[in-house]
Amino acid sequence: MISVELEKWLYKVFEQHWSILNEIRDRLPVSSRGEKSYIFPWTDRLTYPDFVNDRKRFKAEVVERLFEYSHATGHKSSCKRSGKYKMIGFRGTPRKPVTVGGKQEIIPIRMVQCIDCGEKFSLLPSFLPREKHFSIDIIGIVVQGIMLFSQSINAVLENLKISCQGVKSRQTIFNWLRWMGTLHPAAALVRAGVTGSGYLQEDEGFEKEPGLRTYTVAMVDPRNLLVWHIDYIDHVDEATLCQSFEKFVERINFKIIGVTKDKWKASTDALKTVFHRLWIGFCHRHCLTKFHDALSKYQKETKCSSEEVSRLYGKFKKVLETSASQVILEVKLRSLNDNAFRHPLLQQRLNELKENAVHYVTNKIRNGITKTTSIVDNFLKIVKRKLRQVESFRDKESAGILFRGMANVRNFVPFLSGAKNAHKSPFMLAQGETYDLPWIQVMNMHNFFLFTPNAF
């Protein structure tokens, strides 16, 4: 009897133990309390205390303008959402974030109440994140260094010791990275009110791992350089790519009109399956690279001069770039009557170009289709460089979070001096509302860090 009762008791404890672990695993990165916090634009900490204590000014500049900001959480389901609130004093416990320099400041927080449903809300300035102990500027510096400037976790920890009090453990840094990579880039951009042009560049990158073949797939808007989609997948077959593209479609509110890509058949078929009536253009650079490789093999086999190779390459490139339609491209290909083009190595490249002629001239027919996939290729190079530093990245969930975080940071961080679009971010180029705030505060203003179950 004793052994039977012990077995029942152990089984019950075992069930309780695993139920607690599942509850922790399923918990959202930010609790529902964040839904009761509204963000308003204010970046100057020095003037904030005087501003928040000036009831009349605060009401005129913040409370009466809350309807202008994208706040739609925390109200009762029966609320009319008229956007009218009344001030009800300060929150009982002020925020005490750690700021640059290691000083812990006391930040008083105003509260308002919805006139329609009676729900109460805290009003946070944009330099305060929801439910974090550090100011949002410190978090921004850390995640930017890791995701764009190739800093290591150890380097970040040392920098934090110098700039502020430091963090108690590495897990704090990992939590910040998870915070940045929880939202899919498309979900974040749609939440911020950005609409895509409908034209994208798509490409896949092979990621080298011991004994594994894994890939990243990305989609970038060439007009404003926004990364709309990035995913970490095990294969690049049609079924897996369809699943990845379907995740993307679920999060956008505009139609995809055209895509520029390489000649990979699996991704072409997947795009045609997910996006109906889609214009597909093939990348000229990929085509020219393959023809150049064929020329190199041809030169080794025939011992022809480098001048001859350059002449043949120039003729092929001119045909590819000057053809305005499928018919013209096919006619110009027939005009290539040099004996060299009849060689099997070069003839194979000509046949491939003729077979896909309609895709190579799409950029002349549709203005949104670009000639190459250079923008998405450059972004995938950044991803590859980061993964080479990490070396071990097979945890699919963590790798996906890292990729989404890199895309989100790149979308909002302004380009450095010397760049073509210096001091402008892709989000700015897309005419997104910045409120004249630093990049991470812009993300905070657009509720980037207020998560919902369908945002992952």
N, C-alpha and C positions, 0 to 999 in steps of 0.2 A: 504493500500500500504506500509506504514511504517513497519508494522509487518511482511509482506511478505519479504521485503528487509532485515530486521534484521535476519529473519530465514535463508535466503540464505547466508547472511554474516557469521552467526555463523556456519553454516554447512561447509562453505569453510575454516574457521579458524580451525574447528575441524579436517578436512581432513589434513590440513597442519601440525597440531600438531602431529598427529599420524604417518604421513609420516616421520617426523623428528625423532621420537622415533624409528621407524623401521630401519632407516638408521644407528642410533647409535648402535642398537642391532646387526645389520648385519656386523658391521665394524670389520675387522680383528684385532687381538690383536697387531700386528705390521704392520705399514703402508707399502705401496709398496716401500717407500724410503729405507727400509732395504735391498732390492734387489740390491741396488747400493753400498753396503758395503761388502767388502771381509775381511775375518779374516786370519791373519797369526800368527804362534806360537811365542810369546814373553812374558815372565812372569816377567822379571826384570824391574820394573818401574824406578829404579835409573839410569840404563844404557840406557834406551830408548831414552831420548832427544839427547844424543850424537849419538846414532845409526841412528835415523831418520833424523838427519841433515847431516849425511855422505852420500851424494848422491851416490857415487860409491859403497859403501858397501851395502847400502839399495837396490840398483838395483840388485847386485849380489846375495844377500841372500834372498830377498823377491820377487821382481818383476819377475826375471827370473825363479822363482820356483812356481809361482802362478798356473801353470797347474797341479802341484802335489796335490793341495788341491781341495776339492769337491765343486768348485764354478761353477754353471751353470745357474745363474740368471742374469737378468738385461740387457742382450744383445738383440739386434734387432733380429727378426725372420730370417732375411736374413744373419746373421753373420756366417762366416765359422768356428768360434771357434778354431782358430789356437793356441790360448793361448799366443799371443804376445801382449805386452802392452808397452806404452811409458809413462815416468814420466812427469807430467804437474804441478809440484809444490805442494803447500799445500792448504788444504781447507780453505776457507775464515774465518770460525769460528771454533776454536779448541774445542775439547771436554773438559768439566769441571766436571768430576765425583767426587763424595764424596768418599774418601778412608778410610781405617781403621785409626781411630784416629780423624775422623771428618774433616780432611783437604780437601779442594777442590783444586785439582790439575788441571793445565792447560796442556792438552795433545795435541800437534800438530799432525795433521792427513795428511799423504801424499795422493796424488791422482794420478791415472793413467788413461790412455785412451786406449781403445781397438783399435788396428791398423786396424782390419777388419771392424768394424761397427761404430767406433767413439764414442761409449758410454763411459761416465766417471764414475770412481768408487773410493770410499774412501777405504783406506787400514787401518783396525783397528788391533791393537795388541790384542792378545787373552784375556788380562786382562780387555778389554773394551767390554761391551755388546752392542748390537744394541739398540739405542734409550732408554737407561735407565740412570737415574741421579746418580745411585750408581755404584761403581765398582762391577764387577761380583763376586769377592771373598766375599764381604759382602752379596750379594744375596745368594751365595752358603751356607754360614754359617747359614743363617736364614732358608732356606728351608730344609737343612739337620736336623737342630734342631727340626723343626716342624714335619717332615715326618718320621724321623727315631728315634729320641731321645725323642719323646713325649712332647716337649715343647708346651706351650700354646701361644696364640697370645699376651697376656699380658706380659708373660715372655720375649718374643722376643722384644717387644717394650721397656721394661726396659733395656735389654741388649744393644739395639741400642743406647739408651741415654748415656750409659757408653762408648761404643766403638766408637761412632761417634756422629754426631749432632742429630740423631734420625730422624724419619719420621713424616710428618705432620698429617697423618691419618692412620687408620687401612687398608684403601682401598689400600694403597701402598703394604702392605704385601699380601693382597688378590690378587692383580695383579701379584705379583711374583709367588704365588702358581698357579694361572691360567697359567702363562708363562711356568711353569714346567710341567703342566698337559695337555697342549693343544695337543701335539703330542701323538698319540698312541705308546706304547712301540715298537711294531713291525715296525712302520713307522720310528721311530728314529734309531733303530738298522740297518735296511736296508739302511737308508741314510748314516750311519756310515760305511757301507761296511761289516757288519757282516752277515754271513750265518749260519742258524741253523743246528743242527746235524740231524734234521728230527725226533727226538724222544723227546717226551714231557711227563710231568706229569700234569694231569688235575684234578681239584677238585672244588667243590662248597662249599661255606660257608653260613650258615644261619645268617642273621643279625637281631637282635631283635629290633623291633620298636613298639611303642604303637599302637595296632590295625592293624598292617601291617605285611606282610611276604615278606621280600626282601632278596636278595642273592647276593653274589659276586662269580664270576667264574674266575678262573685263570689258566694259562698254563705256566709251567716253564721247561726249558731245564736242565735235571739232570747233563749233562756233564760239563756245565760251569755256572750253577745257574742263567742264564739270565731269567727274567720274560718277556715272549713274548706276553702275552695277559692277560688283566684283564678287567672285565666289571661288571656293577651294574645293576641287572635285577630284575623284579618284581616277576617272577615265574621261576621254573626250569622244566617247561614242555618242550617237544621236540621242539615245534615251536619257543619258545623264545630262547632256546639254539642254535638252528640252525641259527637264526638271529645273535646271538653273535659270533658264530664261522665263519660265513660268513664275518663279519667285519674283523676278523683276517686274513682270507684267502686273502682278497683284498689287504692286506698290506705286504705280504711276497713274497719272490722270490725263495722259495725252497719248496720241496715236503715233506709233513708230512708222515712219514713211520709208526710210531707206537706211541701209547699213553698208559701210565699207569694210572689207575683210580680206583675208587671204583665201586661197583656193581650197582650203580644207573641206572635204565633202561632208563630213559628219556635222560640222557646225552650219554649213549651208543648208542642209536638209532640216536641221533643228530649227533654224531661223524661219524657214518657209513653213514649217509645221505650226510654230507658235504665233508668228506674225503673218497675217494674211495680206495678200496683195502688196508684197514688200519689194521695193527696189533694192537690188544687191549689186554692189560694185566691187570688183576685184582690185587689190592693191597693185599698182604699177611697180613699186619698188621690189616686191617679192618676185614679180615676173622678170624684172631686169636682173635681179641677183641670180636667179636660176639660169638665165641665158648667159650671164657672165661666167658662171661655173661651167656651163657646157662649152663655152669658148675656151676656157682654160684647158679642159680635157682635149678639145679639138687641137689646140696648139701643141700639146705634148705629143699627140698622135701623128700630126702632119708636119711638125717642125716649122710651121709658118712664122712670119715675123710678128713682132708686137704691133707694128704699124697696121698690118693686115687685120689683126684682132681688133684694134681700136676702130678701124674703118667698118668692119662688120657690125660691131656693137653700136656704132653711131647710126648706121642705116636701120637696124632693128629698133633702136630707141626712137628714132624719128617717126617711123611707121606707127609705133604704139602711141606716141604723144600727139600726133597731128590728125589722127583718124577721128572724125566726128560722128560716125555711125557704124553699125555693124557691116553694112555693105561696103563702105569706103575702106574699112580695115581689111576686109577680105580681098578687095581689089588690090590694095597696096601690098598685101602679103604675096599675092601672085606676081607682083612686079619685082620681087626680090629674086632675080634670076642668076645670081652668082653661083658658081659651082659649089662654093663652100656651104651654101644653105641646103644643098642636096645631101650633105653628109648626114648620116643617121642621128648623130648627137644634136646637130642644129635643127634638122628636120623635125625631130621630136618636139622641140620648143615651139617651132612654127605651128605645128599641128595643134598643140595645146592652146596657143593663142587664138587660132582660128576657131577651135571648138568652143571657147568661152568668150568669143568676140563681143557678144551682147553685154557681158558683165564688165569688160575692160573699157567700154565706151560710155558706160552709164554716167560717169562724172561729167560728160559733155551734154547729156540730156537733162539731168537733174542737178540744179545748182548746189543742193545740200550734200550731194555725194562727193567726197574728197577723192583725190587721186591716189593717196597713200594712207597707211594706217600709222603714221609716224607718232601721233599724239598718244594713242593707246600703247604703242610699243615703248615709248619713253617712260610711261607710268609703270609698265610691267618690268622695266629694267630697275626701277627703284624698289619694287617688290622683291625681285630676285636678289638685289644687293643686300636687302635686309635679311632675307632668308639664309643667305650664305653666312651672315654673321651669327644668326641664331643656330644654324647647323642642324639641330634636331627640332622638328616642328610637326610631327605626325599627329599630335592631338588635334583632331579635326575642328572641334569647337573653338579651341584657343587660336588656332591658325585663322579660322574664319573671323574671329573677333579682331585679330591683328590686322587683317586685310581691310575689313570694314572701317576700322579706326584710321588706317593710313589714308583711305579714300576720303573719309569725312574731314580729316585734318587738312588734306591737300585742297579740298573744295573751299575751305574758309580762310586758310592762311594766305596773306598777300605774297606775291612773288618778290624775291630779293632784288636789290639794285643791280642793274645790268641786264635784267631779263627783258624780253620784248614787252611784257605787260607789267613792268616794275611797279611795286606798291599797290597792285590790284590783285584781288583773289578771283578765282573762277566764279565765285558767288557774286562778286561785284560786277564782273563782266556779263553776268546773266541778269543784271539790273535788280538784284535782290536788295531788300531793305536792310541797311547796316546800322541805322540810328547813330552814325558817327562814333561807333564804339570799337574797341579792340576785338579781334576776330573771335576769341572764345566767348566774349560777352555777347557778341552777335548770335552765336549758337545758343547761348543761354536765353536770350530774348525770344528766340523762336521755339522755345520749349524743347530744345534738342535733348535735354537731360531729364525730361519728364516722360517716362516710358509707359507704354500700354502693352497688354498681352499680344496684340497682333502686330507689334512693331519689330519683332525679332527676325 
